[in-house]
């Protein structure tokens, strides 16, 4: 694992910001390995986004934190050696769950699967055979608040940084979402903003679409309307039933979610309002 820091920053665009940051890094005898820079040109005010990966040393992090705070620049600094502790939430379907776990086992991205939480028992053996703790938290309309509190308690016991909804077929409360603000990634089985809500493949079949897709996004209080991280599509035709679309869509869902989780764990995503900048 690289002994680097990763800086994510965004602010009103002004001349010299990138130079300021790179000079601080240089003056502490740290080397820049990757630098991604994007300016969003708007009518009234341009906005700057930066991702910089650079050498760790005892001085550079504290100097950057001090200077960027003084300049009112939004920023986060991550240690590239630290894996993102993650809880996977799943209901019955296992395709998205399996994709994330297998990629994590192959060490394709810096993630630590701390536990799997489910409102059903059917994935327990698969998960526990891989040595991952499995927690069953039953959810009903009457116990939804208590169930979400239990999920939060479990996540806090593992010091989890990220929750991934790998086909977790429950609508989360505003209280739960706010408690884990921009720390929940969902996979929705349509190319949003088309076919929001339940049964999107049935909606797509009824509409007679020629493309179906999947969207991975951060979860917000608005259903299926959070900042989008990744999307993809696959072609279908008149011969595809709603069930055929569902089977075909599983592959897209798995890959889209895995890429979104990877980019989040690699600290390549900056959220601004309801949009994201993804440095891929």
N, C-alpha and C positions, 0 to 999 in steps of 0.2 A: 504494500500500500504506500502511496506517495506521501512524503513528509512535506506537504504543502498546505497553505491556507487557500481558501476560496472566498473571494469577496463578491457579493452581489450588491449593487448599488443603483439607485435611480433618483433623479431630481430634475428640476428645471434646468434646461440646457444652457450652459454658459461657457464662454471660451476659457480654456485652461483647466477644466476639471480633471480630465484624463491625465493631463500633464502633472497636475498637483499630486494625484494618487501615485502615478508611476515614479515621480521624483522621491516621494517618501519611501517607497519600496527600494529604490536604488540607493538612497542615502543610508539605509540600514543594511546594505550589502546583501540584499535579497534579490533573487533573479525571477523575472516573470517568465512563466512557461506557456500560458495561454492568456490571450486578451481578446474578449469579444465586446464590441461597441456598437450601439444602435441608437440613432436619434429619430424619434417619432416627430415628424414635421407636421405641426398643426397651424391653423389659421392665426390663433392668438398667441400661442406659447409652445415652443418645442420642448420635448421631454427626452432626457438622456437615460439610457440603460447600459450598465456595465457588468461584465463578469470577468474577473481577473484571478488567475491561479498563479501562486508565487511561493517561493521558499519560506519555510517557517524559521523564525528566530525569536530570541527573547524580547526584541525591541519593536518589531514592525507592527504587531497587532495593536499594542497599546497606543502607539503614535497614530495609526490610522483611525482608531476609535475616537481619539481626542479631536483630531482635525476634522473628520467627517461630521461629528456631532456639532462642532463649532460652525460648520458651513451649512447646517440643516439639511444634510444629505441623508436620505433613507438608505440604510445599509444593514447587512448581516455578514458576519465573518464565520466561516465553518472550517473545521479541521478535517482535511481530506482523509485522514486515517480513521476517523470515527464512522462506524456504520450507523445507519438510521434504524433505531429500534422500532419495529413495526408490528402491529396487530392486524391480522387478516380476519375480516368478518364475512361470513358466508351463510347461505341458507341451504338449499338442497343441491343445486347444480355445482359441479366440481371443476369445470374446465378453466375458469379464470383463476381459481385457487391453485390448481395444479401448475399452471403456467408460471405463476409468481414463485411458488415454492421450488420448482425445478430450476428456474433461472437463478434463484438465490443459492441453491445448492451447488450450482456450477460457478458461483461467484462472478456472475456477469455484471453485477452492480453492487455498490456498497450498502447492503441491507442486512439486517438481522431480524429474522422472523421470531419474535418473542413468544407469540401465542396465536392460536386460532380460536375465535369466538363464534358460536353458531346458535341459532334458534332451533336447530334440528340435530339429531345424533348421527345421521347417516355417513358423515365424513370423518367420524372419530377414528376409526381403525387406520384409514389412510394417513391421517395426520400423525397419530401417535406412533405408527410404525416408522415414521421418519424422525422420531425423537422430539417432536414439537408438542408442547402442552396444548391440550384441547379443553375448552370450557363451553359447556352447554348452558345457555341462558334462554329459558323459555320466554316468549313474548305473547301476551294477549292484550286486547284493548283495555282490559281492566288493570293490568299490571305493567303497562308500557313505561310509565315513569320509573317504577322500581327496577324494571329490567335495564333501562338506560343507566340508572345509577350504579347497578351491578357491573355493567360493561365498563363504565368509567373507573370503578374501583379496581377491576381486573387490570385495566390498562395502566393505572397509576402504580399498581404493585410491580409491574414490569418496567416502569419508567419509560413508557412508550412515547415516541415522538410523532408517529404517523399511524393513522387508521385507514386501511384499504378495504373498501366495500367490494369484495370479489363475488358479485352476485348475491349481495345481502338484500333480500326482498322485503325490507321494512322501511317505511318513511320515518326518518328521524325527526325528533321534536326540535323546535327552535332553540330551546334551552340547551339541548345536547350539542347542537351544531355550533352555537355561540361559545360553548365551553371548550370546544376543540376547533376554534376558528382557523380556517385554512390549513387544518391538519387532517382533513378527511378527503380521500380521493375515491370517486365512484366511477363505475363503468355503466353507461346507459346504452341499451341495445337499439339505438337509432342514430342517424346523422343529425344531431340537434342543430337548429331548433325544431326540426320536423319530429312529429310523433312523440311528444312529451307524455309522460305518465305510463300507465299500465298497458300491456299487450301491444307494443309498438309493431311487432311483426304482423299481427292481425290488422292493425291500422294500415301498414304498408301494403299488405295483400289487397285489402279493400280498395285502396287508392290506385292500385295497379302500377306501382313504381318499378323502375328498371334498375335502380341501384338501392341497395340497403347498406347500412353502415353501423358504426359504433362510435361513441364519444366518451372520452374520459375527462372528468372535470372535478374541480374542487367543489365540495358540497357547501351550499349556503342555505339560508332560510327559504329561498324560492326553489320550488321543486324542479330539478333537472335544468337549472338556469345559472349555475355557478361558472366561474372562469374556466374556459376550455383549455386543456393541456394538449390533447391529441385526438385526432379523428382519422378514420379510414373508411373506405367503401369497397363493396364487391358487387359485380353485375349479376342480376337475376333476370328471368324472362317470364312469359305467360305460363310456362309449364310448372313454375314453382308454386307450390301451395304455401300457406302460412307456416306449416310445420317444416317444409323444405327450407324456407327462409330462415327459420329458427336454427336449423342444423347448420346451414351455411354460415350464419352470422356468428356462431360460437367461436369460430377460428378468428374472425375479425375482432370480436370482443376481447379474446385472450391476448392477442398481440397488441392491441391498442392500450389496454390497461397496463400490460407489462412495460411498454415504452413510457407511458406517463409516470409510472412508479420509478422507473430507472432515472428519468430526467429529474424528477423531484429529489431522489436520493443523491444524485450527482450534483445537486444544487445548480441546475441550469434553468430554473423557472423563476421569473419575477412577475408578481401579480400587481396590476395597477387597475383599481376599480373592478370592472367585470371582464377585463381582458388580461391576457398573459403575453409575456415575451419569453420565448423558449429558445435558448442558445444551443442548438443541436449541430 
